[in-house]
């Protein structure tokens, strides 16, 4: 999950995921990074037992999946504007 968290951090800092990030998507990517890299902190905040801390990964993956679907629905703006060579 740490690799997915690093991917979310790279998406936040570079400003791209599938499409260019909106301003409100950057804090979500940063929260995904924190959730996936520090599951024990989120588990403490939610009051989960220490042995159940990995269930918090589902929160981060759900937000990540939501952002994926939102950007997928928005479409790939760059590829539709590049003319094809014939």
C-alpha positions in Angstrom: 0.0 0.0 0.0 2.9 2.3 0.5 3.6 2.2 -3.3 0.0 3.4 -3.9 0.5 6.1 -1.3 3.7 7.2 -3.1 1.8 7.3 -6.4 -0.8 9.5 -4.8 1.9 11.8 -3.5 3.5 12.0 -6.9 0.1 12.8 -8.4 -0.4 15.6 -5.9 3.0 17.2 -6.3 3.1 16.9 -10.1 -0.5 18.0 -10.7 -1.4 15.1 -12.9 -3.1 11.7 -12.3 -5.1 10.7 -15.4 -5.8 14.3 -16.3 -4.6 17.6 -14.8 -5.7 17.8 -11.2 -8.3 20.3 -10.0 -7.4 22.4 -7.0 -9.7 20.4 -4.7 -8.2 17.1 -5.8 -4.7 17.9 -4.5 -5.7 17.7 -0.7 -7.5 14.5 -1.4 -4.3 13.0 -2.9 -2.3 14.2 0.1 -4.8 12.6 2.5 -4.6 9.3 0.5 -0.9 9.5 1.0 -1.2 10.0 4.7 -3.9 7.2 5.1 -1.9 4.6 3.1 1.5 5.4 4.7 0.3 5.9 8.3 -2.6 3.5 8.9 -1.9 3.3 12.7 -2.5 7.1 13.0 -5.9 6.8 11.3 -6.8 3.8 13.4 -5.9 5.7 16.6 -8.0 8.6 15.4 -11.0 6.3 14.6 -10.5 4.3 17.8 -9.7 1.0 16.2 -7.7 -1.6 17.9 -4.0 -1.9 16.9 -4.5 -5.2 15.2 -7.3 -3.7 13.0 -5.2 -0.8 11.7 -4.9 -2.2 8.2 -8.7 -1.9 7.6 -8.0 1.8 7.2 -6.4 1.0 3.9 -9.9 0.6 2.5 -10.6 4.3 3.3 -7.6 5.4 1.3 -8.3 3.0 -1.6 -11.9 4.2 -1.7 -10.9 7.9 -2.0 -8.2 6.9 -4.6 -10.8 4.9 -6.6 -13.3 7.9 -6.4 -10.6 10.2 -7.8 -9.8 7.7 -10.5 -13.4 7.4 -11.6 -13.9 11.2 -11.5 -10.8 11.9 -13.7 -11.7 9.0 -16.0 -15.2 10.5 -16.5 -13.7 13.9 -17.2 -11.8 12.3 -20.1 -8.3 12.6 -21.3 -8.0 16.2 -22.5 -4.5 16.0 -23.9 -4.9 12.9 -26.0 -8.0 14.2 -27.7 -6.2 17.3 -28.9 -3.1 15.6 -30.3 -3.6 15.1 -34.0 -2.9 11.6 -35.3 -0.3 11.0 -37.9 -1.5 9.4 -41.1 
